[in-house]
Amino acid sequence: MLYWSRHHRRGRAYSRARERDRGEPVVRGVLSQQREEVIRLVRVELRDSESFDSLLRRFTKEVQKSGLLRDYRSKRRFVSKSEQRRAKARKAEHKRRRKLAKMAQQ
């Protein structure tokens, strides 16, 4: 068997190839069945006697409210589960400290 990198042997393709060589069934498309993608579009229609600048301003505001850019930027790179947990804990600690500071001011 040929591998295209030394680390490839440990990956999913290697285990599937081993299953196929043993005659076991290879299951594909499980992730695509579990995960549903929802396409969200932002639509802004031109009003009567509206300038392009105000239309563009309304569009950017709608995109900001919908959270599309935030989602795309967060999905630019892979974040492991443990890293997500650490970020969640950091965010909770930050929120707790802000709440304590706000209570101390009052």
Residue frames as qw, qx, qy, qz and C-alpha x, y, z in Angstrom:
[[0.000, 0.890, 0.456, 0.000, 0.00, 0.00, 0.00],
 [0.420, 0.299, -0.009, 0.857, 1.24, 3.49, -0.83],
 [0.233, -0.800, -0.430, 0.348, 0.76, 6.50, 1.40],
 [0.375, 0.761, 0.129, 0.513, 1.06, 10.09, 0.26],
 [0.049, -0.753, 0.397, -0.523, 2.54, 11.23, 3.58],
 [0.350, 0.134, -0.854, 0.361, 4.01, 9.57, 6.61],
 [0.251, 0.048, 0.577, -0.776, 1.11, 10.84, 8.76],
 [0.588, 0.068, -0.358, -0.722, -1.52, 9.71, 6.29],
 [0.446, -0.007, -0.895, 0.005, -1.38, 6.16, 7.66],
 [0.073, -0.209, -0.740, 0.635, -3.00, 7.34, 10.88],
 [0.310, 0.130, -0.011, -0.942, -5.86, 9.17, 9.16],
 [0.691, 0.252, 0.412, -0.537, -9.38, 8.25, 8.17],
 [0.678, 0.530, -0.367, -0.354, -8.40, 7.26, 4.63],
 [0.180, 0.414, -0.887, 0.099, -5.94, 4.68, 5.95],
 [0.393, 0.012, 0.804, -0.446, -8.52, 3.02, 8.19],
 [0.724, 0.433, 0.136, -0.519, -11.04, 2.94, 5.34],
 [0.528, 0.543, -0.618, -0.210, -8.45, 1.38, 3.06],
 [0.042, -0.262, 0.931, -0.251, -7.70, -1.26, 5.70],
 [0.585, 0.207, 0.574, -0.534, -11.42, -2.01, 6.09],
 [0.699, 0.531, -0.176, -0.445, -11.80, -2.29, 2.34],
 [0.332, 0.487, -0.806, -0.047, -8.81, -4.68, 2.14],
 [0.208, -0.084, 0.902, -0.369, -10.36, -6.86, 4.86],
 [0.176, -0.305, -0.829, -0.434, -13.66, -6.94, 2.99],
 [0.069, -0.526, -0.649, 0.545, -15.53, -4.94, 5.62],
 [0.204, 0.803, 0.471, 0.303, -18.12, -2.41, 4.49],
 [0.332, -0.025, -0.097, 0.938, -16.90, 1.17, 4.28],
 [0.012, -0.810, -0.568, 0.147, -19.39, 3.74, 5.58],
 [0.296, 0.088, 0.137, 0.941, -19.28, 7.13, 3.93],
 [0.169, -0.473, -0.348, -0.791, -21.36, 10.25, 4.20],
 [0.445, -0.532, -0.671, 0.262, -22.22, 9.92, 7.89],
 [0.242, -0.337, -0.207, 0.886, -21.15, 13.46, 8.65],
 [0.138, -0.075, -0.376, -0.913, -23.18, 14.91, 5.81],
 [0.427, -0.463, -0.716, -0.300, -26.27, 13.08, 7.07],
 [0.449, -0.519, -0.551, 0.475, -25.82, 14.33, 10.64],
 [0.195, -0.426, -0.069, 0.881, -25.03, 17.95, 9.82],
 [0.323, 0.748, 0.552, 0.176, -27.59, 20.16, 8.12],
 [0.303, -0.084, 0.090, 0.945, -26.42, 23.36, 6.49],
 [0.148, 0.820, 0.519, -0.188, -28.80, 26.28, 6.51],
 [0.398, 0.271, 0.250, 0.840, -28.24, 28.93, 3.89],
 [0.088, -0.796, -0.410, 0.437, -29.04, 32.37, 5.24],
 [0.390, 0.418, 0.309, 0.760, -29.28, 35.26, 2.84],
 [0.079, -0.581, -0.299, 0.753, -29.54, 38.95, 3.57],
 [0.276, 0.516, 0.591, 0.555, -31.82, 40.76, 1.19],
 [0.055, -0.585, -0.234, 0.775, -32.25, 44.53, 1.01],
 [0.397, 0.618, 0.577, 0.357, -34.48, 46.11, -1.59],
 [0.234, 0.081, 0.079, 0.966, -33.98, 49.58, -3.01],
 [0.075, 0.682, 0.584, -0.432, -36.54, 52.06, -1.73],
 [0.348, 0.819, 0.337, 0.306, -37.98, 54.89, -3.79],
 [0.166, 0.896, -0.152, 0.384, -35.52, 57.79, -4.19],
 [0.755, -0.613, 0.189, 0.134, -32.90, 56.05, -2.03],
 [0.251, 0.812, -0.522, -0.072, -29.22, 56.61, -2.70],
 [0.830, 0.206, -0.510, 0.095, -26.76, 53.78, -3.14],
 [0.179, 0.414, -0.633, 0.629, -24.88, 54.86, -0.01],
 [0.551, -0.247, 0.402, -0.688, -27.93, 54.50, 2.22],
 [0.929, 0.096, -0.211, -0.289, -28.79, 51.17, 0.58],
 [0.642, 0.341, -0.603, 0.328, -25.25, 49.94, 1.25],
 [0.123, -0.383, 0.573, -0.714, -25.46, 51.20, 4.85],
 [0.786, -0.136, 0.168, -0.579, -28.74, 49.32, 5.40],
 [0.890, 0.223, -0.393, -0.061, -27.24, 46.19, 3.84],
 [0.408, 0.378, -0.669, 0.492, -24.16, 46.23, 6.08],
 [0.398, -0.312, 0.469, -0.724, -26.38, 46.78, 9.12],
 [0.903, -0.004, -0.035, -0.428, -28.53, 43.76, 8.17],
 [0.767, 0.307, -0.536, 0.176, -25.44, 41.60, 7.63],
 [0.080, 0.408, -0.635, 0.650, -24.14, 42.69, 11.03],
 [0.631, -0.214, 0.322, -0.673, -27.46, 41.85, 12.73],
 [0.927, 0.112, -0.226, -0.278, -27.72, 38.45, 11.05],
 [0.613, -0.590, 0.525, 0.024, -24.25, 37.39, 12.28],
 [0.904, 0.427, 0.012, 0.028, -23.21, 35.91, 8.94],
 [0.414, 0.741, -0.435, 0.300, -19.71, 37.40, 8.92],
 [0.439, -0.590, 0.580, -0.352, -19.11, 36.35, 12.52],
 [0.926, -0.008, 0.349, -0.142, -19.99, 32.75, 11.62],
 [0.799, 0.569, -0.113, 0.158, -17.80, 32.70, 8.52],
 [0.142, 0.773, -0.507, 0.354, -14.86, 34.21, 10.38],
 [0.620, -0.460, 0.558, -0.304, -15.19, 31.72, 13.22],
 [0.934, 0.136, 0.328, -0.045, -15.19, 28.84, 10.74],
 [0.412, 0.813, -0.405, -0.071, -12.04, 29.96, 8.95],
 [0.267, 0.451, -0.829, 0.193, -9.96, 27.53, 10.97],
 [0.728, -0.272, -0.623, -0.093, -10.62, 24.33, 12.86],
 [0.245, -0.541, 0.493, -0.635, -11.11, 24.70, 16.61],
 [0.416, -0.032, -0.904, 0.089, -10.95, 21.52, 18.66],
 [0.556, -0.626, -0.492, -0.238, -13.51, 20.66, 21.32],
 [0.635, -0.436, -0.334, 0.543, -11.03, 21.23, 24.14],
 [0.264, 0.064, 0.065, 0.960, -10.13, 24.63, 22.72],
 [0.302, -0.530, -0.429, -0.666, -13.84, 25.50, 22.50],
 [0.642, -0.599, -0.470, 0.095, -14.27, 24.51, 26.15],
 [0.530, -0.253, -0.184, 0.788, -11.31, 26.65, 27.22],
 [0.048, 0.264, 0.231, 0.935, -12.65, 29.65, 25.28],
 [0.468, -0.601, -0.501, -0.412, -16.09, 29.16, 26.83],
 [0.650, -0.522, -0.396, 0.384, -14.56, 29.05, 30.31],
 [0.378, -0.048, -0.015, 0.924, -12.50, 32.19, 29.60],
 [0.157, -0.432, -0.371, -0.807, -15.60, 33.99, 28.36],
 [0.583, -0.625, -0.502, -0.131, -17.59, 32.95, 31.44],
 [0.602, -0.382, -0.281, 0.643, -14.80, 34.14, 33.75],
 [0.193, 0.140, 0.147, 0.960, -14.61, 37.47, 31.92],
 [0.351, -0.546, -0.461, -0.605, -18.37, 37.88, 32.18],
 [0.645, -0.570, -0.476, 0.182, -18.29, 37.04, 35.90],
 [0.490, -0.224, -0.154, 0.828, -15.55, 39.61, 36.56],
 [0.009, -0.315, -0.278, -0.907, -17.41, 42.30, 34.64],
 [0.502, -0.610, -0.509, -0.341, -20.53, 41.58, 36.65],
 [0.643, -0.486, -0.369, 0.464, -18.59, 41.79, 39.93],
 [0.336, -0.020, 0.018, 0.941, -16.97, 45.06, 38.85],
 [0.206, -0.467, -0.401, -0.761, -20.35, 46.50, 37.92],
 [0.610, -0.627, -0.481, -0.060, -21.81, 45.47, 41.30],
 [0.590, -0.316, -0.254, 0.699, -18.82, 47.02, 43.11],
 [0.141, 0.233, 0.157, 0.949, -19.44, 50.37, 41.37],
 [0.408, -0.579, -0.417, -0.570, -23.04, 50.50, 42.57]]
